[in-house]
Amino acid sequence: MPACETVQELLPWYPHGLAADEAKLVKAHIVHCGVCSEDLCEIRALRRELSREAPVSLQRTYQSLERQIRRETILDAVKAGVRDQVYSLIYSQLRQWLPVKIFD
């Protein structure tokens, strides 16, 4: 019977990520080893939990992030443009109201 250490390294990939001989080795071991069998049950439960999460593709995530960045960039540009216009208006008003030339 193979050592638990060897089987523990293979458990996360059992049964579909292993070569046939490795899968056979793990299967033979977990029949007789309660610790490794229990660990496999925990791994399977974790897989089930993770599969319940809403699947999000990397491409959709990237596109969403790209749209968000574009929106923020556009908003920043608009805000900067508005801010510059407001500063310009304030500056021109101050020049008219103040008799002293402190801006030139």
N, C-alpha and C positions, 0 to 999 in steps of 0.2 A: 504494500500500500504506500502511495507517495506521501511525503511529508506535508503537513498542514501549510508550511511556509510556501511550498511550491504551488499548492492549490489556491491559497489566499491571493497570490499574485495573478492567478488566472480567473478567479471568480467574477470580477467586473465584466469580463468579456464572454462569459459562459451564457448560452451555448453558441451564439451566432458569430462571435468575433474570434473564435478559436479554430485552429486546424482540427481535423477530425480526430487525430490521435490525442490532442490535448483535451478536447471535449470528452472523449471517452475516459481519459484519466480522471478528470474532475467528477464525472458522473459516478465512476466506481468509488471514488473517495467519499463523496457526500452521502452515499448510502450507509457508510459505516461511521462517519464522523459527525457528531451532533453539532459541534462548534462551527464547522465549515458549512454544514447544512443550514444552520440558523443564520449565519452571515449571508448566505445566498438568498434566503428569504428576505432579509433586510434590504439587500441590494435590489431585489425585484420590487419590493414595496416602494423604495425610493424611485425606481424607474416609473412605476405606475403614477406616483405623485407628480413627477416631472412631466409625464405625458398629459396630465390633466390641464396643465397650464396652457393658455391660449398660444398656439404656435405663431411665432412672429418671424417672418423671414428676414434675413440680414439685408436683402435688397430693399424691402419696404422700410426697414428701420433707417437705412442710409438715405433713402429718398425723403423720408419724413424729416430727418435731421437737416438735409440739404435745403428743403423748403423753409424750415425754421430759420436757418442761417440767412437765407436770402431775404426773408421777411424782416428779420432784425436789421440787416444791412440797409434795406430800403427805408425802414423806419428811422434808423439813425441818420441817414442822409436827409430825410424829410425834416426831422427834428433840427438837424444842423442848419438846413436851409431856412427854416422858419426862425430859428434863433438868430441867424445872421441878419435876416430881414428886420426882426424886432430890434436888434442892436443898432442897425443902421437908422431905423426910424427914431429911436431914442436919441441917438447921436445928433441927428439933424434937428430934432426938437430942442435939445439942449443948446445947440449952437444958436438957435433963434432966440431962445429965452434968456440966455446969459449974455450980458453985455461984454463981459471980459472974454478975451480969446484965450481959453485955457486948453483947447483941443488941438490947436494947430502947432 
